[in-house]
Structure formats: C-alpha cells, structure tokens
C-alpha cells in the first residue's frame, strides 16, 4: 500500500490529510463525514467505524507523492468506464450476503437477500453468466456448508453438493469442481476438506477426481487449459503448507514453491497472484505447459504493513487489474480463535480494493463500511463490454 504505517496520520491530520489518500469517492466522502462528526470523540464511534479509520492510518502512513496520487486518480477514472463488475461476501445486512458492484464500487446490489442463510465465497463462471458459492445453512448442530450456483442476477439457485466447499469453474463453464467437507460437524476452517469432486451442470452428475489422496486443499482454481488445478494445502498430503499444481486428470502433484496462500490464475493462464504472506499481493509468471509446472519472476503488486493484512487476490477478465481485501488483524476471543480471512468469519474493518496489476501500490477502495467485505471476484459483463 502507499506509504508506511505511521500513527500520526489521518485522525490527527484532519480533513486535509484525508484529501491526500487514494480512495474512491464514496469512501472519501464517508471518511470526511465521520471526521467532521467525531470532533475528537473517537470512543463514540462504532467498532466497525473505528476499524475502518485504523485501516486508513495503517495503510497510508505518509501522504503519497503527487505522482502516486495522479496514478490513483487515473485508476479510478478507468474503473468508472470499465465494463466488468465485482462480487464479494459481506455481513453489512446483519448476515452474510453476496453483493455485486461496478468496478469503481458504485451501484451495490444484494444478489442473495436471504436473512436466514449465509452466502459466501462467490466464484463467477468464465463467461460471467453464473456464480457458484457456498451457503451456510441451519443452526447449531444442524449447521452445514453447501455449494450452489445462481445466475448472475441472483435467480435460479441450484444446489451442487451438500457438506462441500471451495468451488471453482471449469474453463468452459460446464462443470464445477469442489472439495467435500472433512467432517460432518460444521467448521469455518477453509482447509477442512477431503476429496475433490466435479459436478456437470447439464447432467447433474458428479464424478470423483482420480487422486483419492487430495485433502486439506483450499482456494481451488481450474487452469484455463483445463489440465491443472492450483490450490493451497495446509497440513496434508505430506506438506505443512504450500501452493500446489494438481493434475486435473491424473495423480501428479507439484509444489509451486510460492510462500503464502490463496492463489488465483490469470485468465490467460500465464500469471498467478496470491497472498504473499499476510501483507502482500504476490505476482509471478506461471508455466503450466511444461511437464513440471513452475512459477518464476516473483514480485509484489500491493504491500500493506502490520497490522493491516492483504488477502483474497483475484484477476480481472483482461488481466489489467486485481481485486483484493484488506483489513486489520483480529484474533482471540472476539473471533473464537478463527482467522478473519476465513469465509464467513467476522472481519471488522475489512474492505474490498482494486489495484493496477502493472504498477506497484496503485489502488482504490471499493467499499467503505468495514462490514467484513471479503472474497471479491470479477464478473465478466459481455453485454456492457460490447457497447
């Protein structure tokens, strides 16, 4: 992120300092309003509002140079004209829903509207016509995480599998791959998985992946050439933690040797982005055409500083941008020992951002309320792209 993590900045600096921050217009307006209202009464703000202001302090530090500010202004202008959209999970309505927004964060639409069900982890189909996701249904001991898909307008909800998670689409959009839950008892842990399965939308039939040893995988991706899955493994398959390339129709598994988690393959299959530790969005060249897949030329697109984390990085349809989530660390009793980056776990102060994939630390925020806005993915919008 631009600058360092100084403590002096935007509450002490006042409205003039907020004007120097590279934020989208809705985000900037809300922060200015909060600053006027608080008038040195920070304890009276809600926890979410405080967390949102903490992000600004930790992300920005010293004011960016005028050249950097000009870059972010240009990015926001480009995003206003960009045809594709972003979908993400949020609990701003008191439960978890899926929201669709324009690339600049405008025109938010609740796609799910289900007060008794928590929808999470949206993954749009390659053509943007559908979105698969997980839904946490039931209460207490009957709670279960299931996989569904809907049309991009929220209609025609179709169940794919019970007790399943981490879905992704085949390159042609005809199938959905997913991991089964490791336990019958509900858990938020995203790596509690065992067995990879593939559901065909046309037939409604499911087949198992030939490798029966696949477990503790999360953030599943299906490569554009259809030959590989890429995912994170945590404490399974002989790995303590790694990002793996897994043969789609065989049993070969290769360690891509990328530090971090939650990978996302670019639409052309030639690059990969991921959470490079807790504080960076990593970028590397990806070779999935060779006998042994490799990731090389490792660098970072976005950097934040402790205590603000950067997660859930995904590519735009043309590879020009990435979207990601960022927010402060939370741990201990407040989150029940869970991590805020897990789907469906409260993440106070977390918001969705977009960055220019060709420049370092050039980004704008799409959300501003800090209501656990996470897991963003790009939605192809062909009819608008053709206008």
SVG drawing of the C-alpha trace seen along z (x, -y; Angstrom):
<svg xmlns="http://www.w3.org/2000/svg" viewBox="-35 -20 47 63">
<polyline fill="none" stroke="black" stroke-width="0.4" points="0.0,0.0 1.1,-3.6 3.4,-4.8 4.1,-3.2 2.2,-2.5 2.6,-5.8 0.5,-6.5 0.3,-10.3 -1.9,-10.5 -5.5,-10.9 -7.3,-11.4 -4.6,-13.9 -4.1,-15.3 -7.7,-16.3 -9.7,-16.7 -6.7,-17.9 -4.8,-14.7 -7.9,-12.6 -7.8,-14.5 -4.4,-13.0 -5.5,-9.4 -6.1,-7.4 -9.7,-6.4 -12.8,-6.1 -15.3,-9.0 -17.9,-7.2 -15.1,-6.0 -13.6,-9.5 -17.0,-11.2 -17.8,-8.8 -14.5,-9.3 -14.7,-13.1 -18.2,-12.9 -17.0,-10.7 -14.1,-13.0 -16.4,-16.1 -18.8,-14.3 -16.3,-12.8 -14.6,-16.1 -12.2,-14.3 -14.9,-11.9 -13.4,-8.7 -14.7,-6.5 -18.2,-7.2 -17.7,-5.7 -18.9,-2.1 -16.3,0.6 -16.6,1.0 -16.1,-2.7 -13.0,-2.7 -11.6,0.3 -12.2,-1.5 -10.3,-4.5 -7.5,-2.3 -7.1,-0.9 -6.6,-4.4 -3.9,-5.1 -2.1,-1.8 -2.3,-1.6 -1.3,-5.1 1.2,-6.4 2.9,-9.4 0.9,-11.1 1.7,-9.7 3.6,-11.7 1.7,-13.8 2.7,-11.4 1.3,-8.4 -1.9,-10.4 -2.2,-11.1 -1.9,-7.4 -4.7,-6.5 -6.9,-9.2 -6.3,-7.8 -7.1,-4.3 -10.4,-5.4 -11.3,-7.1 -10.5,-4.0 -12.6,-1.9 -15.6,-4.1 -15.6,-3.2 -14.6,0.5 -17.5,2.8 -16.8,5.7 -18.1,6.0 -17.0,7.3 -18.9,9.7 -18.0,10.2 -19.3,11.5 -20.3,9.1 -22.3,9.1 -23.4,5.4 -27.0,6.5 -26.6,8.5 -26.0,11.8 -23.7,12.8 -24.9,11.9 -23.3,11.6 -23.1,8.1 -22.4,7.1 -20.8,3.7 -19.4,1.8 -15.6,1.8 -15.4,-1.6 -17.6,-0.4 -20.8,-2.1 -24.3,-0.7 -24.1,2.1 -26.8,4.8 -27.6,7.6 -27.8,10.7 -29.0,13.2 -31.3,11.5 -31.7,14.5 -31.8,13.4 -31.7,17.0 -28.8,18.2 -25.2,17.0 -23.9,16.9 -20.1,16.8 -17.1,17.3 -18.6,16.2 -16.8,17.5 -18.2,16.3 -18.2,18.6 -15.8,17.7 -18.5,16.1 -20.0,14.2 -23.4,15.7 -23.4,17.6 -21.9,17.5 -21.1,20.5 -20.7,20.0 -21.1,21.7 -24.1,21.3 -24.0,21.9 -27.5,23.3 -29.1,24.4 -28.4,23.5 -26.3,25.1 -25.6,28.8 -27.5,28.8 -25.4,26.1 -23.8,27.2 -21.9,25.6 -23.2,26.5 -22.3,25.5 -24.8,23.8 -24.8,21.7 -27.1,18.9 -27.5,16.8 -25.6,13.5 -28.8,11.7 -29.4,14.0 -32.1,16.1 -32.4,19.9 -30.5,21.1 -29.3,24.7 -27.6,26.9 -24.4,28.7 -23.4,30.6 -24.1,31.0 -21.3,30.6 -19.0,29.1 -16.8,26.0 -14.1,24.2 -15.8,24.4 -14.4,23.3 -15.4,23.4 -14.1,25.5 -12.6,23.3 -15.7,23.7 -18.1,23.2 -19.8,26.6 -18.6,28.0 -17.9,27.0 -15.2,28.6 -15.4,28.6 -13.9,30.1 -16.0,32.2 -16.0,31.2 -13.6,33.2 -16.1,33.6 -19.8,33.9 -19.7,31.3 -19.6,27.8 -16.4,25.8 -15.3,22.4 -11.8,23.6 -11.4,23.4 -8.8,26.2 -11.1,28.8 -11.5,30.6 -11.1,34.2 -11.7,35.4 -12.1,33.4 -15.3,33.8 -16.6,32.5 -20.2,31.6 -21.6,31.4 -24.3,28.7 -26.0,30.3 -26.4,33.8 -26.4,33.0 -23.9,35.9 -20.8,35.8 -17.6,37.7 -14.6,38.0 -11.1,36.9 -8.8,39.8 -6.4,38.8 -8.1,40.1 -5.4,38.6 -6.4,35.0 -7.1,33.3 -6.8,30.1 -6.9,28.1 -8.5,24.7 -8.9,21.8 -9.2,24.2 -8.5,23.0 -9.0,24.8 -6.4,23.7 -7.6,22.1 -6.0,25.0 -8.1,27.5 -5.0,29.6 -4.3,28.4 -5.9,27.5 -4.0,25.0 -4.8,24.7 -3.3,24.2 -2.7,27.2 -2.4,26.9 -1.2,29.8 -2.0,32.5 -0.6,34.7 2.8,34.6 3.0,30.8 2.9,28.4 1.8,25.5 2.2,25.0 0.6,23.8 0.3,26.9 -0.3,27.7 -2.5,30.8 -3.1,32.8 -6.7,32.4 -7.0,36.0 -4.2,37.8 -2.4,38.1 0.7,35.8 1.2,33.1 3.9,30.3 4.9,27.7 5.0,24.3 7.2,23.0 5.3,19.8 5.2,18.6 1.7,17.8 -1.8,18.9 -5.0,18.4 -3.7,18.4 -5.6,17.1 -4.6,17.9 -4.8,15.2 -7.4,15.6 -4.6,16.4 -3.0,18.9 0.4,17.2 0.5,15.5 -0.5,16.2 -1.4,13.9 -1.8,14.9 -1.5,13.7 2.3,13.5 2.3,13.8 -0.2,11.7 0.7,8.3 1.3,8.6 -0.4,9.5 2.2,11.5 2.6,11.9 4.6,14.5 4.9,15.8 3.3,19.3 4.2,22.1 1.5,24.8 2.5,26.0 5.7,27.9 5.8,31.4 6.6,29.8 4.6,26.6 6.7,23.7 6.2,20.2 9.0,17.7 9.8,14.0 8.2,13.5 7.3,9.9 4.6,8.0 1.8,5.8 0.4,4.5 2.0,4.2 0.4,3.4 2.1,3.2 1.3,4.8 -1.4,4.8 -3.2,4.4 -3.4,7.6 -3.9,8.2 -5.8,11.2 -8.2,12.7 -6.5,11.5 -8.2,12.2 -7.5,11.2 -9.8,9.1 -11.0,10.7 -8.4,8.9 -5.6,9.2 -5.3,5.4 -6.4,5.2 -6.6,7.2 -9.2,7.0 -8.4,8.0 -9.4,7.4 -7.5,5.6 -8.1,5.0 -6.7,5.2 -5.8,8.3 -8.2,9.7 -7.7,12.7 -8.5,14.4 -11.9,14.5 -13.6,11.9 -13.3,14.3 -13.4,17.5 -9.8,18.3 -10.6,18.2 -9.0,16.0 -10.8,13.1 -9.7,14.3 -11.8,17.5 -15.1,17.3 -17.9,16.4 -15.7,15.3 -16.3,11.7 -13.6,9.3 -14.3,5.9 -12.8,3.1 -12.1,5.2 -12.9,3.7 -12.6,4.6 -10.0,2.8 -8.8,2.8 -5.2,2.3 -3.5,1.7 -1.7,5.0 1.0,3.2 2.1,0.8 3.0,1.3 0.7,-0.1 -1.7,-1.9 -5.1,-1.1 -8.5,-2.4 -11.1,-1.1 -14.5,0.0 -16.2,0.4 -16.0,-1.8 -18.2,-0.4 -15.8,2.2 -18.6,4.7 -16.5,7.8 -16.3,7.2 -14.2,10.1 -13.6,12.7 -14.0,10.5 -14.0,11.9 -14.5,10.3 -17.7,10.9 -17.4,10.7 -20.1,8.4 -20.2,9.2 -23.2,7.1 -21.7,4.0 -18.3,4.7 -19.8,4.7 -21.4,1.3"/>
</svg>
